């Protein structure tokens, strides 16, 4: 069984957003004069906007990354997503018609890419972005699909 999350590159923009929101809110707290008549209201407004921005741009994307998992077994490929509600898709390996991958130049340097799984199930073609170690996952998935077609388990 091989289980993994999307590639860590999905967390780069949320991390940058985290740093920018912290920097901007810190600057706002420092630059609001203490003798200003509405200083407390301004500080509360900055805090509320900062918390909302952090939730939308950093915390929720992190939770999406953390709660998305792919599991590859000898019989099926499972895709699990969801923060509050959960969605599970199982693709029986016997129904997989083709497995391919696409990588941009940057993705090749990072070792990730898009995995395209075409199956005879209701889903048809499934594009899974930001798969880590894409070539290893693709090879393993292809090997397991061939084994399932031959009736072999674990190459036996």
C-alpha positions in Angstrom: 0.0 0.0 0.0 1.3 3.4 -1.0 -0.3 6.5 0.5 0.6 10.2 -0.1 -0.6 13.8 -0.1 -0.3 16.3 -3.0 3.1 17.8 -3.4 4.3 20.4 -0.9 4.4 23.1 -3.7 0.7 23.6 -3.1 1.7 25.2 0.2 4.1 27.8 -1.2 1.5 30.5 -1.9 -0.4 30.0 1.4 2.9 30.3 3.2 3.7 33.5 1.3 0.2 34.8 2.1 0.8 34.0 5.8 4.0 36.0 5.9 2.5 38.9 4.0 -0.6 39.1 6.2 1.5 38.9 9.4 3.8 41.7 8.0 0.9 43.9 6.9 -1.0 43.5 10.1 2.1 44.1 12.2 2.8 47.3 10.2 -0.8 48.4 10.7 -0.6 47.9 14.4 2.6 49.9 14.7 1.5 52.7 12.3 -1.9 53.3 14.0 -1.2 56.2 16.4 -2.0 55.4 20.1 -3.5 58.9 20.6 -5.8 58.4 17.7 -9.5 58.7 18.8 -10.5 55.4 17.2 -7.3 53.5 17.7 -8.9 50.6 19.5 -11.5 50.2 16.7 -8.8 50.3 14.1 -6.8 47.7 15.9 -9.9 45.4 16.2 -10.6 46.0 12.4 -7.0 45.1 11.5 -7.2 42.0 13.7 -10.5 40.8 12.2 -9.3 41.4 8.6 -6.0 39.6 9.4 -7.8 36.6 10.9 -10.2 36.3 7.9 -7.3 36.7 5.4 -5.2 34.1 7.2 -8.2 31.7 7.3 -9.0 32.1 3.6 -5.4 32.3 2.2 -3.4 30.1 4.5 -5.4 27.9 6.9 -8.0 26.6 4.5 -5.5 25.8 1.7 -3.4 23.9 4.3 -6.4 21.9 5.5 -7.2 21.1 1.8 -3.7 19.8 1.3 -3.7 17.9 4.6 -7.1 16.2 4.0 -6.4 15.2 0.4 -4.8 11.8 0.2 -4.2 9.2 -2.5 -3.8 5.6 -1.6 -2.6 3.0 -4.1 -3.2 -0.7 -3.2 -3.0 -3.9 -5.2 -6.6 -3.7 -6.1 -7.7 -0.1 -6.2 -6.6 3.6 -6.4 -8.4 5.7 -3.7 -8.7 9.5 -3.8 -9.9 11.0 -0.6 -10.7 14.8 -0.2 -12.6 17.1 2.0 -12.3 19.3 5.1 -15.7 19.2 6.8 -17.4 16.7 4.4 -15.4 13.9 3.0 -15.4 12.5 -0.6 -13.8 9.2 -1.5 -13.3 7.9 -5.0 -12.2 4.3 -5.6 -11.0 3.3 -9.0 -10.6 -0.5 -9.3 -7.3 -1.1 -11.0 -9.0 -3.7 -13.3 -11.0 -0.8 -14.8 -8.0 1.5 -15.5 -7.4 1.8 -19.3 -4.4 4.1 -19.3 -2.0 6.0 -17.0 0.0 9.0 -18.2 1.7 12.0 -16.6 2.5 15.6 -17.6 5.1 17.8 -16.1 6.1 21.4 -16.6 9.8 22.4 -16.4 9.4 23.6 -12.8 7.5 20.4 -11.9 10.3 18.3 -13.3 12.8 20.1 -11.0 10.4 19.6 -8.0 9.7 16.0 -8.9 5.9 16.4 -9.2 3.3 16.6 -12.0 -0.2 15.8 -13.1 -1.2 12.1 -13.2 -3.9 11.3 -15.8 -5.8 8.1 -15.1 -8.4 7.0 -17.7 -10.8 4.3 -16.5 -13.8 2.5 -17.7 -15.7 3.7 -14.6 -18.3 6.5 -14.4 -15.5 9.1 -13.8 -13.8 8.5 -17.1 -10.6 10.5 -17.2 -9.3 11.8 -13.9 -6.5 14.5 -13.7 -4.7 14.5 -10.4 -2.5 17.6 -10.0 0.6 18.0 -7.9 1.4 14.3 -7.4 4.8 14.0 -5.6 7.3 11.6 -7.1 5.2 11.4 -10.2 7.3 9.0 -12.2 7.5 6.5 -9.3 3.7 6.7 -8.7 3.0 6.4 -12.4 5.3 3.4 -12.8 3.8 1.7 -9.7 0.3 2.4 -10.8 1.0 1.0 -14.3 2.7 -2.1 -12.8 -0.3 -2.7 -10.5 -2.8 -2.2 -13.4 -0.8 -4.8 -15.5 -0.8 -7.2 -12.5 -4.6 -6.7 -12.1 -5.1 -7.4 -15.8 -3.0 -10.6 -15.6 -4.6 -11.7 -12.3 -1.3 -11.3 -10.4 -1.0 -9.8 -7.0 2.3 -8.1 -6.1 3.9 -9.5 -9.3 3.3 -13.1 -8.2 
